[in-house]
Amino acid sequence: MNIYVSNLSFNVEDQDLQEFFTPYGVVTSAKVITDRESGRSRGFGFVEMSDDAAAKKAIAELNEASIDGRTIKVTEAKPKEDRPSGGGGFRGGNSGGGYGNNRNRY
C-alpha cells in the first residue's frame, strides 16, 4: 500500500520517514519529496508498505501524530491522475493580423 504523509518538518529525511513506519511492518520505500531546484523538502512524502493490514494500522496510529514539532497527516495515497500531455495554454480566437487580413471589408 502506498501511504501519503503531509505536514512534515523540513528537517525530516527519507531515513527518518522510514523509521517512523518500521515499527508497524516492513517498509519497502520511503521518500520525502524535495523541490527540484533548491533540493529542500516540500513538506510531504510517500511510504510504501507491502502488508496492507500493517499499513492501515500505521495510518490509524500515525495520523495526527506530532513529529519534530509538527502534527502530521497520514492517509492512503490516491493513484496519480493522468494529466493531459503537451504544452498547455489556450490558443484560439482570431489568430490573424497584419496586412491582407480584412479581405471582405467592402
Helices and strands as residue ranges (DSSP letters): E 2-6, H 14-21, G 22-24, E 27-34, E 41-49, H 52-62, E 66-67, E 70-71, E 73-76
